Amino acid sequence: MEDRFDGLNLVQLLDLLEPVPEPPPVSWMPQTAGWIWLGIALAALILAGLRLLILHRRATAYRRAGLAALAAAGDDPARIADILRRTALAGFPRAEVANLTGADWLRFLDRTMAGDGFVSGPGRIVAEAPYRATAPDPALFRLAQRWVRRHAAPEREDA
């Protein structure tokens, strides 16, 4: 048996070796049921999070529309007053907002923003701007933006 390999050099001996068989491919399938359940739970959490995100986006769409309208309105107090009214009608029940005028309207804006910029600040113009010409006020624009972003709208049942 040794005579067969006597005249061979190292390279020839290596060529006589049989190649090592490759192991079978590793399966991507989880080996235990726990991983499957974890994957199902993770997928459910992701879907629930996406649903909450979509519901939040729908519920706050009127705020984004209000901010876009404010950006287009600039410093015009009459347009700002109209945008505030439309935003409030979209975010609050109509019966609570539609009949408010004058000081009641300003108190409503302050109450829902937890501030006092409308009754005693630059927001006073909002009550009379739709009815008479008033000078543009950048402070009113910033106050209106803050109200649209931060007002505390009630929870809606239809969401």
GUBA-856278 format. One record per atom (N, C-alpha, C): residue in three letters; atom name; x, y, z. Coordinates in steps of 0.02 Angstrom, whole numbers. Layout:
% GUBA-856278
residu, atome, c1, c2, c3
ALA, CA, X, Y, Z
...
This chain:
% GUBA-856278
residu, atome, c1, c2, c3
MET, N, 41, -59, 0
MET, CA, 0, 0, 0
MET, C, 43, 63, 0
GLU, N, 99, 59, 33
GLU, CA, 143, 117, 34
GLU, C, 179, 125, -32
ASP, N, 186, 72, -69
ASP, CA, 221, 75, -133
ASP, C, 184, 119, -183
ARG, N, 123, 124, -177
ARG, CA, 82, 164, -223
ARG, C, 98, 238, -216
PHE, N, 119, 261, -158
PHE, CA, 131, 332, -146
PHE, C, 206, 350, -147
ASP, N, 250, 301, -158
ASP, CA, 322, 312, -152
ASP, C, 349, 364, -201
GLY, N, 332, 363, -261
GLY, CA, 362, 408, -310
GLY, C, 326, 475, -317
LEU, N, 279, 490, -274
LEU, CA, 238, 551, -282
LEU, C, 265, 608, -238
ASN, N, 263, 666, -265
ASN, CA, 283, 724, -224
ASN, C, 222, 751, -186
LEU, N, 232, 803, -147
LEU, CA, 179, 829, -103
LEU, C, 119, 854, -143
VAL, N, 129, 888, -197
VAL, CA, 74, 915, -237
VAL, C, 33, 858, -266
GLN, N, 65, 806, -288
GLN, CA, 29, 749, -316
GLN, C, -10, 712, -262
LEU, N, 19, 710, -202
LEU, CA, -16, 679, -146
LEU, C, -79, 720, -127
LEU, N, -72, 786, -128
LEU, CA, -130, 829, -112
LEU, C, -184, 821, -165
ASP, N, -165, 810, -226
ASP, CA, -215, 801, -279
ASP, C, -255, 737, -270
LEU, N, -225, 689, -235
LEU, CA, -259, 626, -224
LEU, C, -312, 630, -168
LEU, N, -308, 682, -128
LEU, CA, -357, 689, -74
LEU, C, -426, 705, -102
GLU, N, -475, 678, -70
GLU, CA, -544, 693, -89
GLU, C, -565, 758, -55
PRO, N, -602, 802, -90
PRO, CA, -623, 865, -59
PRO, C, -671, 853, 0
VAL, N, -666, 898, 48
VAL, CA, -710, 894, 106
VAL, C, -780, 912, 84
PRO, N, -829, 870, 101
PRO, CA, -897, 887, 79
PRO, C, -922, 950, 114
GLU, N, -958, 991, 76
GLU, CA, -986, 1054, 103
GLU, C, -1044, 1038, 150
PRO, N, -1049, 1074, 205
PRO, CA, -1105, 1062, 250
PRO, C, -1170, 1086, 216
PRO, N, -1226, 1060, 238
PRO, CA, -1290, 1083, 209
PRO, C, -1301, 1156, 227
PRO, N, -1337, 1193, 185
PRO, CA, -1349, 1264, 200
PRO, C, -1389, 1272, 264
VAL, N, -1374, 1327, 299
VAL, CA, -1409, 1342, 361
VAL, C, -1479, 1368, 345
SER, N, -1528, 1342, 378
SER, CA, -1598, 1362, 365
SER, C, -1612, 1429, 399
TRP, N, -1649, 1470, 364
TRP, CA, -1671, 1534, 393
TRP, C, -1734, 1526, 435
MET, N, -1763, 1469, 433
MET, CA, -1824, 1455, 471
MET, C, -1807, 1450, 545
PRO, N, -1843, 1485, 589
PRO, CA, -1828, 1479, 660
PRO, C, -1836, 1407, 684
GLN, N, -1791, 1387, 728
GLN, CA, -1791, 1318, 750
GLN, C, -1839, 1305, 807
THR, N, -1863, 1359, 840
THR, CA, -1909, 1350, 896
THR, C, -1972, 1391, 884
ALA, N, -2026, 1372, 916
ALA, CA, -2089, 1408, 908
ALA, C, -2087, 1477, 941
GLY, N, -2043, 1485, 990
GLY, CA, -2038, 1550, 1025
GLY, C, -2021, 1607, 978
TRP, N, -1975, 1594, 930
TRP, CA, -1956, 1646, 882
TRP, C, -2014, 1663, 837
ILE, N, -2054, 1614, 820
ILE, CA, -2112, 1627, 777
ILE, C, -2162, 1671, 814
TRP, N, -2175, 1655, 877
TRP, CA, -2221, 1696, 916
TRP, C, -2193, 1766, 927
LEU, N, -2128, 1771, 938
LEU, CA, -2098, 1837, 946
LEU, C, -2105, 1878, 881
GLY, N, -2095, 1845, 824
GLY, CA, -2105, 1880, 760
GLY, C, -2176, 1903, 750
ILE, N, -2224, 1861, 769
ILE, CA, -2295, 1879, 762
ILE, C, -2311, 1939, 808
ALA, N, -2285, 1936, 870
ALA, CA, -2297, 1991, 918
ALA, C, -2265, 2056, 893
LEU, N, -2205, 2051, 867
LEU, CA, -2172, 2111, 840
LEU, C, -2210, 2140, 781
ALA, N, -2233, 2097, 736
ALA, CA, -2273, 2121, 679
ALA, C, -2337, 2154, 703
ALA, N, -2370, 2125, 754
ALA, CA, -2431, 2155, 781
ALA, C, -2417, 2224, 811
LEU, N, -2361, 2230, 847
LEU, CA, -2343, 2295, 876
LEU, C, -2329, 2347, 823
ILE, N, -2295, 2327, 771
ILE, CA, -2280, 2373, 716
ILE, C, -2345, 2396, 682
LEU, N, -2390, 2349, 670
LEU, CA, -2455, 2367, 639
LEU, C, -2495, 2413, 684
ALA, N, -2496, 2400, 750
ALA, CA, -2532, 2443, 796
ALA, C, -2501, 2513, 797
GLY, N, -2435, 2517, 796
GLY, CA, -2402, 2582, 794
GLY, C, -2418, 2620, 731
LEU, N, -2418, 2586, 674
LEU, CA, -2436, 2618, 611
LEU, C, -2508, 2643, 612
ARG, N, -2552, 2604, 641
ARG, CA, -2622, 2624, 645
ARG, C, -2629, 2687, 687
LEU, N, -2594, 2689, 745
LEU, CA, -2597, 2748, 787
LEU, C, -2567, 2809, 752
LEU, N, -2514, 2799, 715
LEU, CA, -2484, 2854, 677
LEU, C, -2533, 2881, 625
ILE, N, -2565, 2836, 589
ILE, CA, -2614, 2857, 538
ILE, C, -2672, 2894, 570
LEU, N, -2698, 2868, 626
LEU, CA, -2753, 2902, 660
LEU, C, -2732, 2971, 685
HIS, N, -2671, 2977, 710
HIS, CA, -2646, 3042, 734
HIS, C, -2639, 3091, 675
ARG, N, -2612, 3066, 620
ARG, CA, -2605, 3110, 561
ARG, C, -2673, 3134, 536
ARG, N, -2723, 3090, 536
ARG, CA, -2790, 3110, 515
ARG, C, -2819, 3161, 564
ALA, N, -2809, 3149, 628
ALA, CA, -2838, 3194, 679
ALA, C, -2806, 3262, 679
THR, N, -2744, 3267, 656
THR, CA, -2710, 3332, 657
THR, C, -2703, 3363, 587
ALA, N, -2737, 3335, 539
ALA, CA, -2733, 3363, 470
ALA, C, -2758, 3434, 468
TYR, N, -2810, 3450, 508
TYR, CA, -2837, 3519, 507
TYR, C, -2785, 3568, 533
ARG, N, -2741, 3546, 579
ARG, CA, -2688, 3591, 604
ARG, C, -2638, 3606, 549
ARG, N, -2618, 3555, 512
ARG, CA, -2571, 3566, 457
ARG, C, -2602, 3612, 404
ALA, N, -2666, 3602, 390
ALA, CA, -2700, 3646, 342
ALA, C, -2704, 3717, 368
GLY, N, -2717, 3725, 432
GLY, CA, -2719, 3792, 462
GLY, C, -2651, 3826, 459
LEU, N, -2597, 3790, 473
LEU, CA, -2531, 3819, 470
LEU, C, -2512, 3838, 399
ALA, N, -2532, 3797, 351
ALA, CA, -2519, 3814, 281
ALA, C, -2558, 3877, 260
ALA, N, -2620, 3882, 283
ALA, CA, -2660, 3941, 266
ALA, C, -2631, 4003, 300
LEU, N, -2607, 3995, 361
LEU, CA, -2576, 4053, 395
LEU, C, -2514, 4076, 358
ALA, N, -2474, 4029, 334
ALA, CA, -2414, 4048, 297
ALA, C, -2432, 4087, 234
ALA, N, -2488, 4068, 203
ALA, CA, -2510, 4103, 143
ALA, C, -2541, 4171, 160
ALA, N, -2569, 4178, 220
ALA, CA, -2603, 4240, 239
ALA, C, -2555, 4296, 257
GLY, N, -2496, 4277, 280
GLY, CA, -2449, 4329, 301
GLY, C, -2472, 4363, 365
ASP, N, -2467, 4430, 365
ASP, CA, -2485, 4469, 425
ASP, C, -2554, 4501, 421
ASP, N, -2596, 4480, 374
ASP, CA, -2662, 4510, 366
ASP, C, -2708, 4487, 423
PRO, N, -2728, 4533, 468
PRO, CA, -2769, 4513, 526
PRO, C, -2837, 4484, 507
ALA, N, -2869, 4508, 455
ALA, CA, -2934, 4482, 436
ALA, C, -2928, 4409, 413
ARG, N, -2878, 4395, 373
ARG, CA, -2868, 4326, 350
ARG, C, -2848, 4280, 408
ILE, N, -2807, 4306, 454
ILE, CA, -2787, 4267, 513
ILE, C, -2848, 4250, 555
ALA, N, -2892, 4299, 565
ALA, CA, -2953, 4287, 604
ALA, C, -2996, 4234, 572
ASP, N, -3002, 4237, 506
ASP, CA, -3041, 4187, 470
ASP, C, -3010, 4117, 477
ILE, N, -2945, 4113, 472
ILE, CA, -2910, 4049, 477
ILE, C, -2918, 4021, 548
LEU, N, -2913, 4063, 598
LEU, CA, -2922, 4040, 667
LEU, C, -2993, 4012, 677
ARG, N, -3042, 4046, 649
ARG, CA, -3111, 4023, 655
ARG, C, -3120, 3956, 620
ARG, N, -3094, 3949, 559
ARG, CA, -3101, 3886, 523
ARG, C, -3064, 3829, 557
THR, N, -3006, 3843, 585
THR, CA, -2968, 3792, 621
THR, C, -3005, 3770, 684
ALA, N, -3034, 3818, 719
ALA, CA, -3072, 3801, 780
ALA, C, -3134, 3761, 763
LEU, N, -3167, 3778, 708
LEU, CA, -3226, 3740, 688
LEU, C, -3208, 3668, 667
ALA, N, -3148, 3660, 641
ALA, CA, -3126, 3592, 621
ALA, C, -3104, 3551, 682
GLY, N, -3078, 3584, 734
GLY, CA, -3052, 3548, 791
GLY, C, -3099, 3539, 849
PHE, N, -3150, 3580, 852
PHE, CA, -3197, 3578, 909
PHE, C, -3267, 3567, 884
PRO, N, -3312, 3545, 926
PRO, CA, -3381, 3537, 905
PRO, C, -3410, 3604, 882
ARG, N, -3447, 3603, 829
ARG, CA, -3475, 3664, 800
ARG, C, -3518, 3703, 851
ALA, N, -3556, 3668, 891
ALA, CA, -3599, 3701, 940
ALA, C, -3559, 3740, 992
GLU, N, -3497, 3719, 1003
GLU, CA, -3456, 3753, 1053
GLU, C, -3421, 3815, 1025
VAL, N, -3411, 3818, 960
VAL, CA, -3370, 3870, 930
VAL, C, -3410, 3919, 887
ALA, N, -3459, 3896, 851
ALA, CA, -3490, 3936, 798
ALA, C, -3523, 3999, 823
ASN, N, -3551, 3999, 883
ASN, CA, -3587, 4058, 907
ASN, C, -3544, 4106, 948
LEU, N, -3479, 4094, 954
LEU, CA, -3435, 4137, 994
LEU, C, -3415, 4199, 954
THR, N, -3421, 4257, 986
THR, CA, -3400, 4320, 955
THR, C, -3368, 4363, 1008
GLY, N, -3331, 4414, 985
GLY, CA, -3304, 4464, 1030
GLY, C, -3260, 4435, 1086
ALA, N, -3274, 4458, 1147
ALA, CA, -3234, 4438, 1205
ALA, C, -3241, 4363, 1219
ASP, N, -3300, 4334, 1206
ASP, CA, -3308, 4262, 1217
ASP, C, -3263, 4222, 1170
TRP, N, -3257, 4245, 1108
TRP, CA, -3213, 4211, 1060
TRP, C, -3140, 4216, 1083
LEU, N, -3120, 4275, 1106
LEU, CA, -3051, 4284, 1129
LEU, C, -3037, 4241, 1191
ARG, N, -3085, 4237, 1238
ARG, CA, -3076, 4195, 1298
ARG, C, -3072, 4122, 1278
PHE, N, -3111, 4101, 1229
PHE, CA, -3107, 4032, 1205
PHE, C, -3037, 4018, 1178
LEU, N, -3010, 4062, 1137
LEU, CA, -2943, 4052, 1109
LEU, C, -2891, 4048, 1164
ASP, N, -2895, 4093, 1214
ASP, CA, -2848, 4090, 1270
ASP, C, -2856, 4027, 1311
ARG, N, -2918, 4008, 1325
ARG, CA, -2931, 3949, 1367
ARG, C, -2905, 3885, 1334
THR, N, -2914, 3879, 1269
THR, CA, -2893, 3818, 1235
THR, C, -2817, 3816, 1224
MET, N, -2784, 3873, 1230
MET, CA, -2711, 3874, 1222
MET, C, -2676, 3880, 1290
ALA, N, -2714, 3890, 1343
ALA, CA, -2685, 3901, 1410
ALA, C, -2638, 3960, 1410
GLY, N, -2662, 4015, 1385
GLY, CA, -2622, 4076, 1383
GLY, C, -2668, 4137, 1386
ASP, N, -2639, 4196, 1377
ASP, CA, -2680, 4257, 1378
ASP, C, -2661, 4304, 1322
GLY, N, -2638, 4279, 1266
GLY, CA, -2618, 4321, 1211
GLY, C, -2675, 4350, 1171
PHE, N, -2735, 4324, 1179
PHE, CA, -2791, 4349, 1138
PHE, C, -2831, 4402, 1176
VAL, N, -2845, 4390, 1239
VAL, CA, -2885, 4439, 1277
VAL, C, -2845, 4501, 1292
SER, N, -2782, 4494, 1312
SER, CA, -2744, 4552, 1332
SER, C, -2680, 4561, 1292
GLY, N, -2673, 4529, 1236
GLY, CA, -2612, 4535, 1196
GLY, C, -2629, 4556, 1125
PRO, N, -2585, 4539, 1079
PRO, CA, -2595, 4558, 1009
PRO, C, -2655, 4524, 976
GLY, N, -2681, 4472, 1008
GLY, CA, -2737, 4436, 980
GLY, C, -2804, 4472, 985
ARG, N, -2806, 4528, 1021
ARG, CA, -2870, 4566, 1027
ARG, C, -2896, 4587, 958
ILE, N, -2850, 4596, 912
ILE, CA, -2869, 4618, 844
ILE, C, -2915, 4567, 810
VAL, N, -2909, 4504, 829
VAL, CA, -2947, 4450, 797
VAL, C, -3022, 4462, 801
ALA, N, -3045, 4490, 856
ALA, CA, -3117, 4500, 866
ALA, C, -3146, 4552, 820
GLU, N, -3106, 4601, 799
GLU, CA, -3133, 4654, 757
GLU, C, -3103, 4657, 687
ALA, N, -3051, 4618, 673
ALA, CA, -3018, 4621, 607
ALA, C, -3064, 4603, 549
PRO, N, -3110, 4555, 557
PRO, CA, -3153, 4540, 499
PRO, C, -3201, 4598, 482
TYR, N, -3212, 4644, 528
TYR, CA, -3263, 4696, 518
TYR, C, -3236, 4765, 503
ARG, N, -3171, 4776, 516
ARG, CA, -3142, 4841, 500
ARG, C, -3068, 4832, 484
ALA, N, -3042, 4878, 445
ALA, CA, -2972, 4873, 424
ALA, C, -2926, 4884, 484
THR, N, -2878, 4841, 491
THR, CA, -2828, 4847, 545
THR, C, -2759, 4838, 515
ALA, N, -2710, 4866, 549
ALA, CA, -2641, 4863, 525
ALA, C, -2612, 4792, 535
PRO, N, -2571, 4770, 489
PRO, CA, -2538, 4705, 498
PRO, C, -2495, 4703, 561
ASP, N, -2493, 4645, 593
ASP, CA, -2455, 4638, 656
ASP, C, -2419, 4570, 655
PRO, N, -2353, 4570, 651
PRO, CA, -2316, 4506, 651
PRO, C, -2326, 4467, 716
ALA, N, -2338, 4501, 772
ALA, CA, -2349, 4467, 835
ALA, C, -2414, 4427, 833
LEU, N, -2465, 4453, 797
LEU, CA, -2528, 4417, 790
LEU, C, -2517, 4353, 750
PHE, N, -2475, 4357, 697
PHE, CA, -2460, 4298, 657
PHE, C, -2427, 4244, 700
ARG, N, -2378, 4263, 741
ARG, CA, -2343, 4214, 784
ARG, C, -2391, 4185, 836
LEU, N, -2435, 4227, 864
LEU, CA, -2484, 4203, 913
LEU, C, -2533, 4154, 880
ALA, N, -2555, 4169, 820
ALA, CA, -2602, 4124, 785
ALA, C, -2567, 4058, 769
GLN, N, -2505, 4060, 748
GLN, CA, -2468, 3998, 735
GLN, C, -2463, 3957, 799
ARG, N, -2447, 3990, 853
ARG, CA, -2442, 3954, 917
ARG, C, -2508, 3922, 937
TRP, N, -2564, 3958, 926
TRP, CA, -2629, 3930, 944
TRP, C, -2645, 3870, 900
VAL, N, -2632, 3874, 835
VAL, CA, -2648, 3818, 790
VAL, C, -2606, 3757, 810
ARG, N, -2543, 3767, 827
ARG, CA, -2500, 3711, 846
ARG, C, -2519, 3681, 914
ARG, N, -2535, 3723, 963
ARG, CA, -2538, 3700, 1032
ARG, C, -2607, 3697, 1064
HIS, N, -2659, 3719, 1030
HIS, CA, -2725, 3720, 1063
HIS, C, -2745, 3649, 1084
ALA, N, -2780, 3644, 1138
ALA, CA, -2801, 3580, 1165
ALA, C, -2870, 3562, 1138
ALA, N, -2870, 3524, 1085
ALA, CA, -2934, 3503, 1056
ALA, C, -2962, 3444, 1095
PRO, N, -3028, 3441, 1101
PRO, CA, -3057, 3384, 1136
PRO, C, -3050, 3320, 1096
GLU, N, -3053, 3263, 1130
GLU, CA, -3051, 3198, 1097
GLU, C, -3114, 3190, 1055
ARG, N, -3107, 3165, 995
ARG, CA, -3163, 3157, 950
ARG, C, -3184, 3084, 949
GLU, N, -3249, 3072, 948
GLU, CA, -3275, 3003, 946
GLU, C, -3271, 2973, 877
ASP, N, -3271, 3015, 825
ASP, CA, -3273, 2990, 756
ASP, C, -3205, 2969, 730
ALA, N, -3151, 2977, 769
ALA, CA, -3084, 2960, 745
ALA, C, -3070, 2887, 748
